[in-house]
């Protein structure tokens, strides 16, 4: 099909109309003719009409249009008692308190956005329309008519599928609260939050039932197996002591088995006689259907035959809103020197510490199986005292973790994470320092091999996703630490490559990285391989 008009048709206009060239029958041809008229109206040719459609030969038709004058924009007059200046500025670059101007080609989309803004205020059936349309010299003037409809609030919630779903997660974790203004867009965001719980997933988008006086939201949720297991354990006999030794690791995470949203973590790591790390943590959220929850944690760390440190923690958590949490609690440390003989210059001592802890966290999720966490920020302070050889000393700790993902497009993203820990004290001993290094701090170094009174690490990854279950990424990590015991200040660097794979058993992560420091040059033999496999059952 070819088109003609009373005026020359530019190539740019032809591209905007993007007409179909071939048709299976005459009805398809006629339908395309009508679509072209609609496209012309959206481009500002509101007076356009089809003059005639003629058959040129057996295979060609000519559609002759009258375009008329092109209107460049619409000048829309509105009542500022219905629309705020801030709402109008979201859709128009030029506005006053009585009118605003929209480019003709984007006017329809802009008015739809304005309508959405009003429905998010609870006016679920709000409608906009243009009346009193008048052609001017190069534009169109119109009056904006607004029908607000009845303002709606969310009156009740219904969960279908997973009848024992802990509804406190709807209220506090997802932010779905009855009595609040109804918003369709917000309901979609809350649905994504439920999908990121792990132990539950929605089977379809939420639906809303509007009755004359009430509004009910229906959530379609199914329970998910979200218990995690990952581990390899080995046994050996110490050649010197002839005692049985464990090596390897065990990571067990039990989630929502009682349909309460509870969590139990058990983690054990050992690399022969060098170091052992044990951790157990239990969390009970939303006690008595309130935003308060409790958690308790025990950690035991043993470094060869030098020392063993036990850390106990109990805290109360408060869900401020769906993305923010605050907490406060108590933490106690007890450490013992395991050396049988006094070693000159040894700074490992028996001590006890007691701290009051307070902190807050921000967690923004995204609808992505491989990378569910978009942005995370945690700030924690510990204020207390250490008792050493009958003397007490005030101490303060600051711990900050921040990470975010910059999504360039579906396949490409950039991940950045910073971890900073600081211990403020008059004196320092080795077994109270922070320990870092390894897959969860700075890659290319052995796990917990570096002691620091101050540390800051920056992890960066450029990620390329092949599909929803496979991606590769770069590894470029930086670190800086101070060790007040040794009077040491050093910078650390590591680089490498990693791969992530969603398997039937779980998510497999393989990182290969090489680390160097100020006093250590690059050596290929220092390359470290970090492997992580998380299995669900």
C-alpha positions in Angstrom: 0.0 0.0 0.0 1.2 3.5 -0.8 0.0 6.8 0.8 -0.3 10.3 -0.5 -1.6 13.7 0.8 -2.2 17.3 -0.1 1.3 18.1 1.1 4.7 16.4 0.7 5.3 13.6 3.2 8.7 13.7 4.8 10.8 10.6 5.4 10.6 11.3 9.2 6.8 11.3 9.0 6.8 8.1 7.0 9.0 6.4 9.6 6.6 7.6 12.4 3.6 6.1 10.5 5.6 2.8 9.9 2.9 1.5 7.5 2.5 -2.2 6.7 3.3 -3.0 3.0 1.6 -6.3 2.4 -1.8 -7.6 3.5 -3.5 -11.0 3.4 -6.9 -9.6 2.5 -8.9 -6.4 1.9 -10.1 -6.2 5.5 -6.5 -6.1 6.8 -5.8 -3.3 4.3 -8.8 -1.3 5.5 -7.8 -1.8 9.1 -4.3 -0.4 8.4 -5.9 2.6 6.8 -7.8 3.4 10.0 -4.7 2.8 12.1 -2.8 5.4 10.0 -5.5 8.0 10.8 -5.2 7.3 14.5 -1.4 7.7 14.3 -1.8 11.0 12.5 -4.1 12.3 15.2 -1.5 11.4 17.9 1.1 13.3 15.8 -1.0 16.5 15.8 -2.9 16.2 12.5 -6.3 16.1 14.3 -8.2 17.3 11.1 -6.9 14.4 9.0 -9.3 12.3 6.9 -9.2 9.7 4.3 -10.1 11.2 0.9 -10.2 8.0 -1.1 -8.7 4.5 -1.3 -8.1 3.4 -4.9 -6.8 0.3 -6.5 -3.8 1.1 -8.7 -3.3 -2.5 -10.1 -3.7 -6.1 -9.0 -1.2 -5.8 -6.1 -1.2 -2.0 -5.2 -3.6 0.3 -3.5 -3.2 4.1 -3.0 -4.6 5.7 0.2 -5.0 9.5 -0.3 -5.3 11.5 2.9 -6.0 15.1 3.8 -3.5 15.9 6.6 -4.5 19.4 7.4 -2.6 21.7 9.8 -0.3 20.1 12.4 -0.8 21.2 16.0 2.5 21.2 17.9 1.2 21.1 21.4 -1.9 21.2 23.6 -2.6 24.0 26.0 -4.6 22.5 28.8 -6.6 24.6 31.3 -7.2 23.0 34.7 -8.7 23.6 38.1 -5.9 23.8 40.6 -8.2 22.7 43.4 -8.0 19.2 42.0 -4.3 19.1 41.0 -1.3 20.3 42.9 1.6 22.2 41.2 3.9 19.2 42.0 1.6 16.8 40.2 1.4 19.0 37.1 5.2 19.5 37.0 5.6 15.7 36.8 4.0 15.6 33.4 4.6 19.1 31.9 7.8 21.2 31.5 5.8 24.5 31.2 2.9 25.2 33.5 1.1 27.9 35.5 -1.6 27.7 38.2 -4.3 27.7 35.4 -2.8 25.8 32.5 0.0 23.6 31.3 1.4 22.7 27.9 2.0 19.2 26.5 3.8 18.3 23.3 1.1 16.8 21.1 3.0 13.5 20.5 3.3 12.7 24.2 0.1 14.2 25.5 -1.8 10.9 25.7 0.9 9.2 27.8 1.3 12.3 30.0 -2.4 12.4 30.8 -2.4 8.7 31.6 0.4 9.3 34.0 -1.5 12.1 35.6 -4.5 9.8 35.9 -2.3 7.2 37.6 -1.1 9.8 40.2 -4.7 10.4 41.2 -5.6 6.7 41.4 -2.6 6.2 43.7 -4.2 8.6 46.1 -7.1 6.2 46.6 -9.3 7.4 43.8 -9.3 4.0 42.1 -12.0 5.0 39.6 -10.7 8.5 38.8 -11.0 9.5 35.2 -9.6 12.4 33.1 -11.0 13.8 29.9 -10.4 16.8 27.6 -13.4 19.1 26.8 -13.9 22.3 24.9 -11.2 21.5 22.3 -10.4 24.5 20.1 -7.9 24.7 17.3 -5.6 27.7 17.6 -2.8 29.0 15.3 -0.3 26.1 15.8 -1.8 24.4 18.8 -4.9 23.1 20.4 -6.5 24.4 23.6 -8.7 22.3 25.9 -10.1 22.1 29.4 -9.2 19.2 31.7 -12.2 17.6 33.3 -11.6 15.4 36.4 -14.0 12.9 37.9 -12.5 11.7 41.2 -14.9 8.9 41.8 -15.1 7.5 45.3 -11.9 7.5 47.3 -11.0 4.0 48.4 -9.2 2.5 51.4 -8.0 -1.1 51.7 -10.5 -2.7 54.1 -9.5 -6.4 54.2 -6.9 -8.9 53.0 -7.5 -12.5 51.9 -4.7 -15.0 51.3 -5.4 -17.9 48.9 -3.3 -21.0 48.5 -1.1 -20.9 51.5 -3.7 -20.6 54.2 -1.2 -20.7 57.1 0.9 -17.9 55.7 2.1 -15.7 58.6 0.0 -12.6 57.8 2.3 -10.4 59.9 4.7 -10.4 57.0 2.0 -8.9 54.8 1.5 -6.1 57.3 5.1 -5.3 58.4 7.4 -6.8 55.8 5.4 -6.0 52.6 3.6 -3.0 54.1 0.1 -4.1 53.2 -2.1 -2.5 55.8 -5.8 -2.2 56.1 -7.3 1.2 56.6 -4.7 2.8 54.3 -5.3 4.5 51.0 -5.7 2.0 48.2 -3.0 2.1 45.5 -2.8 -0.4 42.6 0.8 0.4 41.9 1.8 0.0 45.5 0.0 -3.3 45.6 2.3 -4.5 42.8 5.4 -3.5 44.6 4.2 -5.2 47.8 3.6 -8.4 45.7 7.3 -8.3 44.7 8.3 -8.1 48.4 6.4 -11.3 49.1 8.2 -13.0 46.3 11.5 -12.2 47.9 10.6 -13.8 51.2 12.1 -17.1 50.1 9.7 -19.3 52.0 6.7 -18.1 50.0 5.9 -17.0 46.4 2.9 -15.5 44.7 1.4 -17.5 41.9 -0.1 -14.4 40.2 -0.7 -10.7 40.6 -3.0 -9.7 43.5 -6.6 -9.0 42.6 -9.0 -6.4 44.1 -12.7 -6.8 44.8 -14.5 -3.4 44.9 -17.8 -3.6 46.6 -20.1 -0.6 47.2 -18.6 0.2 50.6 -15.5 -2.0 50.9 -12.3 -2.9 49.1 -10.7 -6.3 49.5 -7.3 -7.4 48.2 -6.6 -11.1 47.3 -3.1 -12.4 47.4 -2.4 -15.8 45.7 0.6 -17.3 47.6 2.2 -20.7 47.7 4.6 -22.1 50.2 8.2 -22.6 49.1 10.8 -24.9 50.4 13.5 -22.6 51.8 15.7 -24.7 54.0 19.3 -24.4 52.9 22.1 -26.9 53.3 25.7 -26.7 52.2 28.6 -28.6 53.6 31.6 -31.0 53.5 33.0 -32.5 56.7 36.2 -34.4 57.1 37.9 -36.2 59.9 41.6 -36.6 60.7 43.9 -37.4 63.6 46.4 -34.8 64.9 49.9 -36.3 64.6 51.1 -34.6 67.8 48.1 -35.0 70.2 46.5 -38.1 68.5 43.1 -36.3 69.0 40.4 -36.4 66.4 40.1 -33.3 64.3 37.3 -32.0 62.1 37.8 -30.1 58.9 35.5 -28.7 56.2 32.3 -26.7 56.6 28.6 -27.0 57.4 26.0 -24.4 56.6 22.4 -25.2 57.6 19.5 -22.7 57.5 16.0 -23.7 58.5 13.2 -21.2 57.5 9.5 -21.1 58.3 9.0 -24.8 59.1 6.5 -23.8 61.8 4.7 -21.3 59.5 5.7 -18.5 61.8 8.5 -17.0 59.6 11.1 -18.2 62.1 14.7 -18.9 61.2 17.5 -21.1 62.6 21.1 -20.8 61.3 23.9 -23.3 62.1 27.3 -22.7 60.6 30.6 -24.5 61.2 34.0 -24.1 59.5 37.2 -25.7 60.2 40.5 -26.1 58.3 42.3 -28.7 60.4 44.4 -27.3 63.3 44.5 -23.7 62.0 41.1 -22.3 62.9 37.5 -23.3 63.7 34.4 -21.2 63.5 31.0 -22.1 64.9 27.8 -20.0 64.8 24.2 -20.6 65.7 21.4 -18.0 65.5 17.7 -18.2 66.1 15.2 -15.5 65.0 11.5 -15.0 65.9 9.9 -12.2 64.0 6.7 -10.2 64.7 5.9 -11.4 68.2 2.2 -11.4 69.1 1.5 -9.9 65.6 3.5 -6.7 66.4 6.5 -5.2 64.5 8.8 -6.4 67.3 10.9 -9.6 67.0 13.8 -11.2 68.9 17.0 -13.0 68.0 19.7 -14.8 69.8 23.2 -15.7 68.5 26.2 -17.7 69.7 29.6 -17.6 68.0 32.8 -19.6 68.9 36.1 -18.9 67.2 39.3 -20.9 67.9 42.6 -20.1 66.3 45.0 -23.1 66.4 46.3 -23.5 69.9 46.5 -19.7 70.6 43.1 -18.6 71.8 39.3 -19.3 71.7 36.7 -16.5 71.8 33.0 -16.9 72.6 30.5 -14.3 71.5 26.9 -14.2 72.8 24.3 -11.8 71.5 20.6 -11.1 72.2 18.6 -8.3 70.6 15.1 -6.9 69.9 14.2 -6.0 66.4 11.7 -3.4 65.3 10.3 -3.2 61.7 10.0 0.6 61.1 8.6 0.1 57.5 8.9 -2.5 54.8 12.5 -1.5 54.0 13.9 -0.3 57.4 14.6 -2.1 60.6 16.0 -0.9 63.9 17.4 -3.0 66.7 19.0 -2.9 70.2 20.4 -5.5 72.5 23.3 -6.9 74.5 26.5 -8.6 73.4 29.2 -10.3 75.5 32.7 -11.6 74.6 34.8 -14.1 76.5 38.2 -15.1 75.3 40.9 -17.4 76.7 44.6 -17.7 76.0 45.3 -21.4 75.2 49.1 -21.2 75.3 50.6 -23.3 78.0 53.8 -21.2 78.2 54.3 -17.5 78.4 55.6 -16.2 75.1 57.6 -12.9 75.1 55.8 -10.3 73.1 52.6 -12.3 73.0 49.5 -10.0 73.1 46.9 -12.7 73.5 45.2 -12.3 76.9 42.2 -13.7 78.8 39.4 -11.0 78.8 35.7 -10.4 79.1 33.7 -7.7 77.3 30.1 -6.4 77.6 28.5 -4.2 75.1 25.1 -2.5 74.5 24.4 -2.7 70.8 22.1 -0.5 68.7 21.7 -0.3 64.9 19.5 0.0 61.9 19.3 -1.5 58.4 17.8 -0.6 55.1 17.0 -3.3 52.6 15.5 -2.7 49.1 14.7 -5.8 47.1 14.1 -6.4 43.4 12.2 -9.0 41.4 15.3 -11.1 40.4 16.0 -14.7 41.4 19.8 -14.4 41.0 20.2 -10.9 42.6 17.2 -10.4 44.9 18.8 -7.6 47.0 19.0 -4.2 45.1 20.4 -2.0 47.9 21.4 -2.8 51.5 22.8 -0.6 54.3 23.5 -1.6 57.9 24.9 0.6 60.6 25.7 -0.9 64.1 27.3 0.6 67.2 28.6 -1.3 70.2 29.3 0.6 73.5 30.7 -1.1 76.5 33.8 -2.1 78.4 36.5 -4.7 78.5 37.8 -6.4 81.6 41.4 -7.5 81.5 43.5 -8.6 84.5 41.0 -6.9 86.9 41.1 -3.6 85.0 38.2 -2.3 83.0 38.5 -0.1 79.9 35.8 1.7 77.9 35.5 0.6 74.2 33.4 1.6 71.2 32.8 -0.3 67.9 31.4 1.0 64.7 30.3 -1.5 62.0 29.0 -0.4 58.6 28.0 -2.5 55.6 26.6 -1.0 52.3 26.0 -2.5 48.9 24.0 -1.7 45.8 23.5 -3.0 42.2 23.5 -0.6 39.3 21.3 -2.3 36.6 22.5 -1.1 33.2 20.1 -3.5 31.4 18.9 -7.1 31.7 22.3 -8.6 30.9 24.7 -6.0 32.4 25.0 -4.8 36.0 27.6 -3.4 38.4 27.8 -4.5 42.0 29.6 -2.5 44.7 29.9 -3.3 48.4 31.8 -1.6 51.3 32.4 -3.1 54.7 34.0 -0.9 57.4 34.7 -1.9 61.0 36.5 0.3 63.7 37.4 -0.5 67.3 38.1 2.5 69.5 40.1 1.6 72.6 43.0 2.8 74.7 44.9 -0.5 74.4 44.5 -3.5 72.1 45.0 -7.2 72.2 45.1 -9.7 69.3 42.1 -11.8 70.3 39.7 -8.9 70.4 40.5 -7.6 66.9 38.3 -8.0 63.8 39.2 -10.9 61.6 38.6 -10.7 57.8 39.7 -12.2 54.5 37.9 -14.6 52.2 34.8 -14.9 50.0 32.7 -12.7 52.3 35.2 -9.8 52.8 38.2 -9.5 50.4 38.7 -12.3 47.9 42.1 -13.7 47.1 43.1 -14.1 50.8 42.5 -16.9 53.3 39.4 -16.9 55.5 39.8 -14.8 58.6 43.6 -14.6 58.1 44.0 -10.9 58.8 43.6 -9.2 62.2 42.6 -5.5 62.3 41.5 -2.8 64.7 40.3 -0.8 61.7 39.4 -2.2 58.3 37.6 -1.1 55.2 37.0 -3.3 52.1 35.5 -2.4 48.7 34.2 -5.3 46.6 33.3 -4.6 42.9 31.9 -6.8 40.2 30.9 -6.2 36.7 28.3 -8.9 36.0 27.2 -10.3 32.6 24.1 -12.5 32.6 23.7 -15.0 29.8 20.2 -16.1 31.0 18.2 -16.2 34.2 20.4 -18.9 35.6 23.9 -18.2 34.5 26.3 -15.2 34.9 30.0 -14.4 35.0 31.6 -11.5 36.8 34.9 -9.7 37.3 36.5 -9.4 40.8 38.3 -6.2 41.7 38.6 -5.8 45.5 40.4 -3.2 47.5 41.1 -3.1 51.3 42.8 -1.1 53.9 43.5 -2.1 57.5 45.3 -1.0 60.7 46.6 -3.3 63.4 47.3 -1.3 66.5 48.9 -4.3 68.2 51.6 -4.6 65.6 51.6 -0.9 64.6 50.7 -2.0 61.1 49.0 -0.1 58.2 48.5 -1.8 54.9 46.5 -1.7 51.6 45.2 -4.8 50.0 44.3 -5.5 46.4 42.8 -8.5 44.6 41.5 -9.3 41.1 40.0 -12.3 39.5 36.9 -13.8 37.8 33.8 -15.6 39.0 30.8 -17.5 37.8 27.3 -18.1 39.2 25.1 -20.9 38.1 21.5 -21.8 39.1 21.5 -25.6 39.3 18.8 -28.1 40.4 20.8 -28.5 43.7 20.9 -24.7 44.3 23.1 -21.7 43.4 26.8 -22.6 42.7 29.3 -19.8 43.0 33.0 -20.2 41.9 35.5 -17.3 42.5 39.1 -17.4 41.4 41.1 -14.4 42.8 44.7 -13.4 43.6 45.5 -11.0 46.4 48.5 -8.8 47.0 49.5 -6.3 49.7 51.9 -3.5 50.2 54.7 -5.9 51.2 53.7 -8.8 49.0 54.1 -8.8 45.2 52.0 -10.8 42.8 52.6 -14.5 42.8 50.5 -17.0 40.8 50.8 -19.5 43.6 48.8 -17.2 45.9 45.7 -17.6 43.8 42.7 -18.6 45.9 39.6 -20.5 44.7 36.4 -19.8 46.7 33.5 -22.2 46.1 30.0 -21.8 47.5 26.9 -24.0 46.9 23.6 -23.4 48.5 21.1 -26.2 48.3 17.4 -26.0 49.2 15.2 -28.7 50.6 
